[in-house]
Amino acid sequence: MASVDVVNQNGQKMGSIELDDSIFNAEIRDHLVQRTVVWQLAKRRQGSASTKTKGDVRGGGKKPWRQKGTGRARAGSSRSPLWKGGGTIFGPHPRSYAFSLPKKVRKAALRSVLSAKLKENQLTVLDKIELDEPKTRNFLEVCRSLGLDGHKALFVVPEKDENLSRSSRNLYHYLTLPCEGLNVYDLLRYERLVLLQDALPKIRERLA
């Protein structure tokens, strides 16, 4: 098992902890990571694009001219897709882009990214974060103590902490997530990963 230091919110070493090799030393499978990111982004798509067909466009009920004798091509409606102001052929309609992805694939992708974070020394284990009040300034002091200045960082906490969430929500380069919200896309978006020590058993329960 890999051993990593546990630090406090002032950046001081408090001890060390063993990380589960099945999660943090797993085979890095890039193709599963890619599939999972595509799956996540597809679920987020609104799918609200909508066009009108010939039958949806207003007007065009009257035949523009008689069928024969004019020397012009036959026309049944001024709302034909061939005419200006007409309908659209095979245009987009509201739909869902979501598709299913096996849970085993999603778990393997999470293990891959967590293993990569540890391998690249981008993972920090924090014993706890205690903020007296929800102030952005207090949260930034913790980030500076952890050496996160100039880095985008993802904080994973065992459960939602209102003080922590409110302190960090105005900072686009920091994100706080509870364990159940841990996902591949956000792990890749943020360079550094900060895990609270109490979150590790929940991650192990979910992924081991």
Phi, psi and omega in degrees: 000143178282139179252129179233154179286147172252125181244162175265181186289353174264003178086008182269139181290130181249349182156203178217165181216148178269131178259143182295122181296331181292342180252315188257001175224038182275166175294132180274112185248093186299323183294328177286325176298315180298316180298321182290321178296316178300318179298316180296314182292326178296321179295331183278344182295137182289322182062037185259001179299135184215136176234162180259134174275180179304323182284345183264339185286140182291140176088191177081017182284330183273141176291126186302319176208168183294160188295317186235159170095351182266343184085357180259165179295153179297141178216130181255342183202144177281359179254021175298146177302342180278348184259153173297133183084004180277183180287177180252138178269127176054036178285168180290149175228156181308132182203166174259134179266000183293147174218164184273148177222129183304142180299326179298322179293317181296320179292318179297323178293319177297316178298323180298314183290320178297320178295321179294322179298317179293317181298325183267011179057039179250015183245132177235135176255125184247136183292316178188162173237124178237116177245127182294326180210157182285083180238129179300322180301319180294320179293322179295326177297320177296316181298319179295320180296330180272002179072033183262004178301132180081006180236148171273131187227142177250123178259125178249118184247156182297326178207164185299129179246112186298316179300316182292318180296316182288331180286332187253352190290341179272358184255109186291337183268007174229143179220137177248127181230139169286164184305319184291344179265001181299127184214161185294316185300313181290326176298323180281329182292329184253130186294315184255147179238125178245115180255128172285143186302323181289347179278339185299315178299325180289324176293319179296318179297326182280326191245340187292000000 
